[in-house]
């Protein structure tokens, strides 16, 4: 009987971009982000962070959609988000829920 593989956790692209910014010491340009993601280092191992090399155009799109959830093998527990978008990590909050709270507060 084969076991069903557990799905990879999801994390928001903003966490990946933040890791790059920490590595570079500043917010990355699309060119810098593509270079960093395509030659990501983990110890002595070098690999493409997204499973394949990304283009500068794709890096530009990633930088403009930081709230998009993506599957990530290296997601840390505090970076994980649930499948339906609800936050699992303590520092991740649903934008939709926050906007609804603000709207409700304003209408009082």
N, C-alpha and C positions, 0 to 999 in steps of 0.2 A: 504494500500500500504506500503510495507516494504522498509525502506531506505537501500541503498547499503552502507555497512560499508566502511569507508575510509581506504585505505591500511596503514599499519604502515610505518613510515619513515625508511629510510635506513641510516646506519652509517657504517663507516669502523671499522673493529675489532681493529685497532690501538688505537682508542679512548677508547675502553673498557679496553685495556691493560694499557693505560695511566692512567685511573681512578684507576686501581689496583695498579700501581706503586706509585701514589700519596698516596693511602691509606697505603701502606706498607713502603714507604719511600725509595724504591729502585726498580730496574727492577725485576719483579717476575720470579721465576723459574717455570717450568710447575706445580710442586707440589703446590707451593704457589698460583699460579693463579687458579688452580682447587679448592683448598680449599676456596679461596676468592669468586669465582663465585658460588660455591655450597651453600654458607652460606652468601649470600649478604644481607646486612642490609639496610633498609630504615625506619628510625625511630625505632619503636619497632617491625616492621615486618621483618621476615627473609624468604628468598626465593632463589631458584636457578635462577641465572641471565639469563641463556639460556633456561628457561622453564623446564629444567630437569637437574639432576646432570650430570656433565661432568667428564670424566676420565682424568687421568694425560696424557695419550696418545693424547686425544683430545685437551687438553690444550697445549701440545707441538705443535700440528698442528696449533692451533690458533696463538700462539706466532710467528710462522714462516710465517704467511700469514696476516700481519697487514693491507694490502690494500684491503682485501676482504670486500665487502659491505654486511651487514646483516640487517634484519628487527629488529628494536629496539623501543620498546614503550617509553623508557626513553631518546631517542636521543634529544639532545639540538639543537636548530636551527642552530648554527654554526657548528655542527657535521654532519648535514644531507648531503647526496649526492643524486643526482637525479637518477632515475631508469636506465638511459642509461650511467651512470658513470660521467656525467658532474657535476661539483661542484655547490652546492647551497650555502653552507656556505662560509664565507669570507676567512677562513684559510684552505680550502680544495681545492686542485688543481688536475687536471687530469694528471697522470703520462704520459700517452700517448701524451697528448697535449704538455707537457713540453719537452718530448724527441723530438718531432717533431720540436719544436722551436729551441732546441739546434742543431739538425741536420741541419736545415735551416741556422742557424748562422754560423756553421762550413763550409758549402759549399759556402759561400760568399767570 
